[in-house]
Amino acid sequence: MKNELLAIIGWVVGIQGVLGFAGRTWSDGDWGLLHLWFTPPTALYIAMAILGLSLGIAGDLARKKAKANRR
């Protein structure tokens, strides 16, 4: 359960980071939901994408490892 929650949070944060960075880079405004509450700098979007995707991948790998250990 803990690994699944970690993966979900990681994927959501990573997607928000990617959307914010992509919107700023290739569009005239931010994409995603984060810009509705405050305006983060572009570096924060990049950090969110890296951290979120890392958490998502780590959570998925831990979940798969736990599933393999149960067999």
Backbone torsions as a table, in degrees:
resi	resn	phi	psi	omega
1	MET	NA	-42.3	-179.5
2	LYS	-63.6	-42.2	-179.7
3	ASN	-66.4	-37.0	179.3
4	GLU	-67.0	-41.3	178.3
5	LEU	-65.7	-41.6	177.6
6	LEU	-60.9	-42.7	-180.0
7	ALA	-66.3	-43.0	-179.4
8	ILE	-63.7	-47.1	179.2
9	ILE	-62.0	-42.7	179.0
10	GLY	-60.8	-45.2	-179.7
11	TRP	-65.2	-40.1	179.8
12	VAL	-64.9	-46.3	179.2
13	VAL	-63.5	-42.9	179.5
14	GLY	-63.1	-42.7	179.1
15	ILE	-65.4	-40.9	177.4
16	GLN	-62.6	-39.6	177.2
17	GLY	-64.1	-44.3	179.4
18	VAL	-65.4	-43.8	179.8
19	LEU	-63.4	-43.1	178.8
20	GLY	-63.0	-45.1	179.4
21	PHE	-65.8	-44.7	-179.3
22	ALA	-64.3	-40.7	178.9
23	GLY	-64.2	-40.5	178.4
24	ARG	-70.0	-34.7	-174.7
25	THR	-80.2	-44.9	-172.7
26	TRP	-113.4	11.2	-178.9
27	SER	-142.0	-176.2	-179.5
28	ASP	-96.2	3.7	179.3
29	GLY	-160.6	173.6	179.9
30	ASP	-73.4	149.6	173.0
31	TRP	-110.2	165.7	179.5
32	GLY	92.7	-167.1	-176.1
33	LEU	-101.4	-22.2	-171.8
34	LEU	-61.6	-36.5	-177.7
35	HIS	-68.2	-12.3	177.3
36	LEU	-72.6	-25.6	-177.9
37	TRP	-98.4	-39.1	176.6
38	PHE	-158.8	169.1	-176.8
39	THR	-108.5	95.1	179.9
40	PRO	-78.2	154.8	175.4
41	PRO	-70.6	162.6	-178.2
42	THR	-61.8	-35.9	179.5
43	ALA	-62.1	-34.1	177.6
44	LEU	-66.9	-38.7	176.1
45	TYR	-61.3	-41.5	179.1
46	ILE	-65.1	-44.8	178.6
47	ALA	-62.6	-41.0	177.8
48	MET	-62.1	-41.6	-180.0
49	ALA	-63.2	-45.6	-179.0
50	ILE	-66.1	-49.0	-179.2
51	LEU	-64.1	-45.9	-178.7
52	GLY	-63.5	-45.2	179.3
53	LEU	-67.0	-34.7	176.6
54	SER	-65.0	-44.5	177.9
55	LEU	-63.6	-41.8	179.3
56	GLY	-61.9	-45.0	179.4
57	ILE	-66.8	-43.7	179.6
58	ALA	-63.2	-41.2	178.5
59	GLY	-64.4	-41.8	178.1
60	ASP	-66.1	-41.7	178.4
61	LEU	-64.8	-40.7	178.2
62	ALA	-65.3	-38.2	178.4
63	ARG	-65.4	-42.8	178.9
64	LYS	-66.3	-37.6	178.5
65	LYS	-66.6	-41.9	178.3
66	ALA	-65.1	-38.0	178.6
67	LYS	-65.6	-39.6	179.4
68	ALA	-69.3	-33.1	179.9
69	ASN	-72.1	-25.8	179.8
70	ARG	-73.2	-20.5	-176.6
71	ARG	-78.1	NA	NA
